[in-house]
Each structure stands twice: as structure tokens, then as C-alpha cells.
């Protein structure tokens, strides 16, 4: 079996004396979509941030593409071609759409040769951004800002795309559009995606591999289809979740 692209073993993270992650073990393999589901406060966003180095894991090991990144600074982790589209989108509100995309491209060492084609791809994935490219990011709708956050992450040509709650607060039509783009990127380009998502139904339908997090621990894992079929998952996370 090939080595995982991303591997966590025994990862524990604290905020001061409060433990947020408790011995997390998980793998994300190259070319797959993996998802982690769980209730608010389960530790999902902390997991994403720990992978990126802020906060840093106090115990355990994180490997990416065969390299131990547990103690690396965040900027060095990002330059290994991990892109993070964080919860709440966090675009640059005073910059234009185009300027936001230019910022994303800074993580691509080949940007001088690939920027034009990468920009074209971003506009093909999200045509509204081409029409809004001269508009300040802060004036976009919530759905448009989420599209911009994902497109900005893609401009760095990542090996691994971390998506934190991409459907949060968005209308069902926009949610379906964003999930379809994620599916297309994985199927067409083989992009590896690790997705944190509260909408368990959409996430598990999309994912090859799924994990369930409760109180900072991984309590269940399996294929997306296997988890969707489990009665306890359906009862806990899927009631009212089909949009």
C-alpha cells in the first residue's frame, strides 16, 4: 500500500491547559477526498489549524508527503503546497477579486509561468469571479466570497487542499455548486482534498474516506458510503441535513 500524502499519529493539541485534540490518528491518500464530520466544538477546525502549524501539536506527529511537518512554521508548511481555505472564508476584503487571486498565487514557485492558465481555470470554475474581478472582496455575497476563498487556495497549485466548512451559511443552490466544483477538481485533476464539513450528508456523499470526531477524538472511520449507511451517523448528523 502506498504511503499516505497526509498522516497524523497520536496528535494532541491544547489551548493553554484545555485539550482540544486527543490522540488523533488519520490518513489522507493522494488523489482522494477525505472528510471529517462532527458537531460544533468537536475539534474539527482545530485539527485543520494544527495541520497548518497554528496551534502546534503538543504531542504526536504530522507527516506530509513523507516529511515530518509537526514542528515546522506555518509559512514553511504552506510552501510545501498545502492550501487552506479556512472557516469564515477570510478573504482580503479591501483587495479586489483579482488581487486576492494574485495573493494565492504567491505560494506557487512557478507562478510566472502558470499564472495566466491558473487564473483562467479559476474563472472557468467560478465564472462569477471573472465578472467581479475588479470588485473589492468585501463587497461580494457570502457565496461569492466562498468561491473566491477556494479559487485563491487553488492559485497556489496545492498538492493538498484543506477546506473548512465551505457550505457554512450558504444557500442550498450555492452549496451544491461548490460541492460539484470540489468533485470535478478531484475527478478531473486528481486534487487531494481534506474537507471539514458540518453538512454530513453532502460531505459523506462526496468523500472516499470519512472520519467522525467527538470531543477531539476520532470515534469512527470508513468509506463515505459506509458511514452514510450507519444508523448512529444518520441519527446524529443527517436529520434535516439533506439540502
C-alpha positions in Angstrom: 0.0 0.0 0.0 1.3 3.5 -0.9 2.3 5.9 1.8 -0.5 8.5 2.7 0.0 12.0 1.5 -1.0 13.3 4.9 -0.7 11.2 8.1 -1.4 12.1 11.7 -0.4 9.8 14.6 -1.3 10.5 18.2 -1.8 14.2 17.6 -2.8 16.2 20.7 -3.4 19.9 20.7 -4.0 22.3 23.6 -5.2 25.8 24.1 -3.4 26.6 27.3 -4.4 23.8 29.7 -7.5 22.9 27.7 -7.0 19.9 25.5 -8.7 20.2 22.1 -7.4 17.2 20.2 -6.9 13.8 21.8 -4.7 11.3 20.2 -5.9 11.8 16.6 -4.8 9.2 14.0 -5.9 9.6 10.4 -4.6 9.3 6.8 -5.4 11.2 3.6 -4.2 9.4 0.5 -3.1 11.2 -2.7 -6.0 11.6 -5.1 -8.8 11.1 -2.6 -11.4 13.3 -0.9 -11.4 12.7 2.8 -13.8 14.4 5.2 -14.2 14.8 8.9 -17.6 15.4 10.4 -18.8 16.2 13.9 -20.8 18.6 15.9 -19.8 22.2 16.7 -16.9 22.3 19.1 -15.8 18.7 18.3 -12.3 20.0 17.3 -12.6 19.9 13.5 -11.3 23.4 12.9 -8.6 22.9 15.5 -7.5 19.9 13.5 -7.2 21.9 10.3 -5.3 24.6 12.0 -2.9 22.1 13.7 -2.0 20.6 10.4 -1.1 24.2 9.3 1.0 24.7 12.4 -1.1 27.2 14.4 -1.7 26.0 17.1 1.2 23.5 17.1 0.6 19.9 18.1 2.0 19.3 21.6 2.3 15.6 21.2 2.2 13.2 18.2 3.4 13.5 14.6 2.1 15.0 11.4 3.7 13.9 8.1 3.0 15.4 4.7 4.4 13.9 1.5 6.9 11.9 3.6 8.2 14.9 5.6 7.6 15.5 9.3 5.9 18.9 9.5 4.9 18.7 13.1 7.3 21.4 14.2 7.5 23.5 11.0 6.4 27.1 11.0 3.1 27.8 9.2 4.7 29.6 6.3 7.0 26.7 5.6 4.1 24.3 5.7 2.2 26.4 3.2 5.2 26.4 0.8 5.1 22.6 0.7 1.9 23.1 -1.3 -0.7 22.7 1.3 -3.5 25.3 0.7 -6.0 26.1 3.4 -9.4 27.7 2.7 -10.4 28.5 6.3 -13.7 28.6 8.1 -15.3 32.1 7.6 -13.5 32.5 4.3 -11.1 35.2 5.4 -10.5 36.8 2.1 -8.8 40.2 1.9 -11.9 42.4 1.9 -10.2 45.6 0.7 -8.4 43.9 -2.2 -10.1 43.2 -5.4 -11.0 39.7 -6.5 -8.0 39.7 -8.9 -5.7 40.9 -6.1 -6.9 38.1 -3.8 -6.2 35.6 -6.5 -2.7 37.1 -7.0 -2.1 36.7 -3.3 -3.0 33.0 -3.6 -0.5 32.5 -6.4 2.4 33.6 -4.2 2.6 30.1 -2.9 3.3 28.7 -6.3 7.0 28.9 -7.2 6.2 28.5 -10.9 3.6 31.4 -10.8 5.4 33.4 -13.5 4.9 30.6 -16.0 1.4 29.4 -14.8 -0.5 32.4 -13.5 -2.4 33.1 -16.7 -3.6 29.5 -17.1 -4.3 29.2 -13.4 -6.4 32.4 -13.5 -8.3 31.1 -16.5 -9.0 27.8 -14.6 -10.3 29.8 -11.6 -12.7 31.8 -13.8 -13.9 28.6 -15.6 -14.7 27.0 -12.2 -16.4 30.2 -10.8 -17.5 32.4 -13.8 -19.0 35.0 -11.4 -15.4 35.8 -10.2 -14.4 36.9 -13.7 -17.3 39.3 -13.8 -16.3 40.6 -10.4 -12.5 40.6 -10.8 -12.3 44.4 -10.3 -14.6 44.4 -7.3 -13.4 44.5 -3.7 -13.7 41.1 -2.0 -15.6 42.6 1.0 -18.5 43.6 -1.2 -19.2 40.1 -2.6 -22.0 38.0 -1.4 -21.3 35.2 1.1 -21.4 32.6 -1.7 -19.1 34.6 -3.9 -16.6 35.1 -1.1 -16.5 31.3 -0.5 -15.9 30.8 -4.2 -13.1 33.4 -4.0 -11.6 31.7 -1.0 -11.4 28.3 -2.8 -10.2 29.9 -6.0 -7.5 31.8 -4.1 -6.3 28.5 -2.5 -6.2 26.8 -5.9 -4.0 29.5 -7.3 -1.1 28.1 -5.3 -1.4 24.8 -7.2 -1.7 22.8 -4.0 -0.9 19.1 -3.5 -3.4 19.1 -0.7 -6.5 21.4 -0.4 -7.8 21.9 3.2 -11.4 23.1 3.1 -13.0 24.2 6.4 -16.8 24.4 6.4 -17.2 25.6 2.8 -21.0 25.4 3.0 -21.4 27.4 6.2 -24.2 29.9 6.0 -24.8 29.5 2.2 -28.0 28.9 0.3 -28.5 25.3 -0.9 -28.0 26.1 -4.6 -24.6 27.7 -3.9 -23.7 24.7 -1.6 -24.4 22.2 -4.5 -22.4 24.3 -6.9 -19.4 24.4 -4.6 -19.5 20.7 -3.8 -19.8 20.0 -7.6 -16.6 22.0 -8.2 -14.8 20.0 -5.5 -15.9 16.8 -7.1 -14.8 18.0 -10.5 -11.4 19.1 -9.3 -10.8 15.7 -7.7 -12.1 13.7 -10.7 -10.5 15.7 -13.5 -7.2 16.8 -11.9 -6.8 14.2 -9.1 -6.6 17.0 -6.5 -6.4 15.7 -2.9 -9.0 17.3 -0.7 -9.4 17.2 3.1 -12.8 18.6 4.0 -14.2 19.7 7.3 -18.0 20.0 6.9 -21.0 20.2 9.2 -23.3 19.1 6.4 -22.6 15.5 6.9 -24.9 14.3 4.1 -23.1 16.3 1.4 -19.6 15.6 2.8 -20.1 11.8 3.0 -21.7 11.5 -0.4 -18.6 13.3 -1.8 -15.9 11.6 0.2 -13.9 8.5 -0.5 -13.0 8.3 3.2 -14.7 9.7 6.2 -13.9 10.3 9.9 -16.2 11.2 12.8 -14.8 13.4 15.5 -16.3 13.7 19.0 -14.7 15.8 21.7 -11.4 15.9 20.0 -11.2 12.2 19.3 -11.8 10.2 16.1 -14.6 7.8 17.1 -15.4 6.2 13.7 -13.9 5.9 10.2 -14.7 4.2 6.9 -15.7 5.0 3.4 -18.2 7.8 2.9 -20.8 5.2 1.8 -20.1 3.0 4.9 -20.6 6.0 7.3 -23.7 7.2 5.4 -25.2 3.7 5.9 -24.6 3.6 9.7 -27.8 4.2 11.8 -25.9 6.1 14.5 -24.4 8.5 11.9 -27.8 9.0 10.3 -29.5 9.7 13.6 -26.7 12.0 15.0 -25.8 14.0 11.9 -28.1 13.5 9.0 -31.5 14.5 10.3 -32.5 17.6 8.3 -29.1 17.7 6.6 -30.2 16.9 3.0 -30.2 20.2 1.2 
